[in-house]
Amino acid sequence: MDRFGFYKDMYEREIERTSELNERLTLPVSLVSAIGAGIYYLFTQYLSFEFEIKNETIFFYIFLSLSVVCIIWAIFMLIRSYVWKYNYYYLPYVSDLEEYFRELQEFYKDENGITEKDYEEYLIRKLAQATDHNTKLNEVKARNLLQAKRSIVFSLLLIIFALIPFVFTFVKSNQNLDSMKVEIVNKNLPIYFENEIKLNPQKETLKVELIQLSKEQRHDSIATRKTK
């Protein structure tokens, strides 16, 4: 069995695995950004509805709050997966390895066979130590990344649940808007409607503009209607 070749392959495999784990962070980070924007949109839109505090409102805020908790936890685990303290071990610089080999040559002098064997054992020890340490770090990073992905999935499910009371409140708010009526309190006031009803889409309220006309203006208005 080629011990040196085996440990060398294991060492290179963990280095490649480290790069793969770092590349897997792109999609979760994008999903977290999209989910955060979706939560903000639902929250701001819900505040613009005309609603009373009822069961659907309570459920909406519960689901949305839990979704926020999940996304915060996902962000925390992504940070732990990427910028946490991961001190990977690598082989020494080539110049240091060459210097160590020359020291072995001077120590063993003309016994080249022993020098080569001792130098190979030294490399195997270094490879084994680095591989073992890097494997443990990659396992921690993979576990943190898995928890982040699970939190993202739970957050998405909670947003879907929050959409149910959101849509219900949206429909109910529009129905209440359609059933609004305008009442004139002072019926003796000689008034006419101008631009009768205006809808403010931001606040979803009705505004009626009333103007008081003088007798001459009322007569002119009536005469104009008759001529038409």
C-alpha positions in Angstrom: 0.0 0.0 0.0 1.3 3.4 -1.0 0.8 5.3 2.3 2.1 8.6 0.9 -0.2 8.5 -2.1 -3.2 7.6 0.1 -2.7 10.5 2.5 -1.9 12.9 -0.3 -5.2 12.0 -2.0 -7.1 12.5 1.2 -5.5 15.8 1.8 -6.3 17.1 -1.7 -9.9 15.9 -1.4 -10.5 17.9 1.8 -9.0 21.0 0.2 -11.4 20.6 -2.8 -14.3 20.0 -0.4 -13.5 23.3 1.3 -13.9 25.1 -2.0 -17.1 23.3 -2.8 -18.7 24.3 0.6 -17.8 27.9 0.0 -19.4 27.8 -3.4 -22.6 26.4 -1.9 -23.2 29.6 0.0 -24.3 31.6 -3.1 -27.8 30.1 -3.4 -28.7 30.4 0.4 -27.5 34.0 0.5 -29.7 34.9 -2.5 -32.7 33.1 -1.0 -32.2 34.9 2.3 -32.2 38.3 0.5 -35.3 37.4 -1.5 -37.2 36.1 1.6 -36.2 39.3 3.6 -37.6 41.4 0.8 -40.8 39.3 0.7 -41.3 39.7 4.5 -40.9 43.4 4.3 -43.4 43.7 1.4 -46.0 41.6 3.1 -45.6 43.6 6.3 -45.9 47.0 4.7 -48.8 46.0 2.5 -50.7 44.6 5.4 -50.4 47.8 7.3 -52.0 49.7 4.4 -55.2 47.5 4.7 -58.3 48.7 6.4 -58.7 45.9 9.1 -59.6 45.2 12.6 -57.5 43.1 15.0 -59.1 39.7 14.6 -57.9 36.1 14.4 -56.6 36.4 10.8 -54.5 39.4 11.8 -53.1 37.6 14.8 -52.2 34.5 12.7 -50.6 36.7 10.1 -48.3 38.4 12.6 -47.5 35.1 14.3 -46.5 33.4 11.0 -44.5 36.4 9.8 -42.7 36.8 13.1 -41.7 33.1 13.1 -40.5 33.5 9.6 -38.3 36.4 10.6 -36.9 34.3 13.5 -36.0 31.5 11.0 -34.4 33.9 8.6 -32.3 35.5 11.3 -31.2 32.1 12.5 -30.3 31.2 8.8 -28.2 34.4 8.5 -26.4 33.5 11.7 -25.6 30.0 10.5 -24.5 31.3 7.1 -22.1 33.6 8.9 -20.8 30.7 11.0 -20.4 28.7 7.7 -18.3 31.3 6.0 -16.7 33.9 8.2 -16.3 31.9 11.4 -12.8 31.0 12.6 -11.7 28.2 10.2 -7.9 27.8 10.5 -7.1 25.2 7.9 -3.8 23.3 8.0 -1.6 23.2 4.9 1.7 21.7 4.1 4.7 23.9 4.9 6.2 26.0 2.2 8.3 24.2 -0.4 11.4 26.1 0.8 10.9 24.9 4.3 10.4 21.3 3.1 13.6 21.5 1.1 15.5 23.0 4.0 14.3 20.1 6.2 15.4 17.6 3.6 18.9 19.1 3.5 19.1 18.9 7.3 18.3 15.2 7.1 21.0 14.7 4.5 23.6 16.4 6.7 22.4 14.3 9.7 22.5 10.9 7.9 25.3 12.0 5.6 25.8 9.3 2.9 22.8 7.1 4.0 20.5 8.3 1.2 18.0 5.5 1.7 17.4 6.5 5.3 17.1 10.1 4.4 14.4 9.5 1.8 12.5 7.2 4.1 12.6 9.6 7.0 11.6 12.5 4.8 8.6 10.6 3.4 7.5 9.7 7.0 7.7 13.4 7.8 5.5 14.3 4.8 3.0 11.6 5.7 2.7 12.9 9.3 2.1 16.5 8.0 -0.5 15.2 5.5 -2.2 13.2 8.1 -2.4 16.1 10.6 -3.6 18.6 8.0 -6.2 16.1 6.6 -7.6 15.2 10.0 -7.9 18.9 11.1 -9.4 20.0 7.8 -11.9 17.2 7.8 -13.2 18.2 11.2 -13.6 21.9 10.1 -15.4 20.9 6.9 -17.8 18.8 8.9 -18.6 21.7 11.1 -19.0 24.0 8.1 -21.3 21.5 6.3 -23.4 21.1 9.5 -23.9 24.9 9.8 -24.8 25.2 6.2 -27.3 22.4 6.5 -29.0 24.2 9.5 -29.1 27.4 7.5 -30.8 25.6 4.6 -33.4 24.1 6.9 -34.1 27.5 8.4 -34.7 28.9 5.0 -37.1 26.2 4.1 -39.1 26.7 7.4 -39.1 30.4 6.7 -40.6 29.9 3.2 -43.3 27.6 4.6 -44.2 30.1 7.3 -44.5 32.8 4.6 -46.9 30.6 2.7 -49.0 30.1 5.8 -48.9 33.9 6.4 -50.3 34.4 2.8 -53.6 32.8 3.8 -54.7 35.5 6.3 -53.0 38.1 4.1 -55.2 37.3 1.1 -58.3 37.0 3.4 -57.7 40.4 4.9 -56.9 41.9 1.4 -60.3 40.7 0.1 -62.1 41.8 3.2 -60.5 45.2 3.0 -61.6 45.7 -0.6 -65.2 44.6 0.3 -65.3 47.2 3.1 -64.0 49.8 0.7 -66.7 49.1 -1.9 -69.5 49.4 0.8 -68.5 52.9 2.0 -71.1 55.6 1.7 -71.1 59.4 2.1 -73.5 61.1 4.4 -74.3 64.8 4.3 -75.0 66.0 7.8 -76.3 69.5 7.1 -78.9 68.9 4.5 -80.1 72.6 4.5 -76.7 73.8 3.2 -77.0 74.6 -0.6 -74.2 72.5 -2.0 -73.3 70.8 -5.2 -70.8 67.9 -5.8 -67.8 68.7 -7.8 -65.6 65.8 -8.9 -68.0 63.8 -6.8 -65.9 61.0 -5.3 -62.1 60.7 -5.4 -60.3 57.6 -4.3 -56.9 57.8 -2.7 -55.2 54.5 -3.6 -52.5 54.9 -0.9 -54.8 55.3 2.1 -57.8 53.6 0.5 -60.2 56.3 1.8 -62.9 58.2 0.1 -62.9 62.0 -0.2 -65.8 64.2 -1.2 -65.3 67.8 -2.2 -68.2 70.0 -1.5 -68.5 73.7 -2.6 -71.0 76.3 -1.6 -72.4 78.3 -4.4 -74.0 81.7 -4.3 -77.5 82.2 -5.7 -76.2 83.7 -9.0 -73.9 80.7 -9.4 -76.6 78.2 -8.8 -78.9 79.9 -11.2 -76.2 80.0 -13.8 -75.5 76.3 -13.2 -79.2 75.5 -13.6 -79.5 77.6 -16.8 -76.4 75.9 -18.2 -77.9 72.4 -17.6 -81.2 73.4 -19.3 -79.5 74.7 -22.4 -77.6 71.4 -22.6 
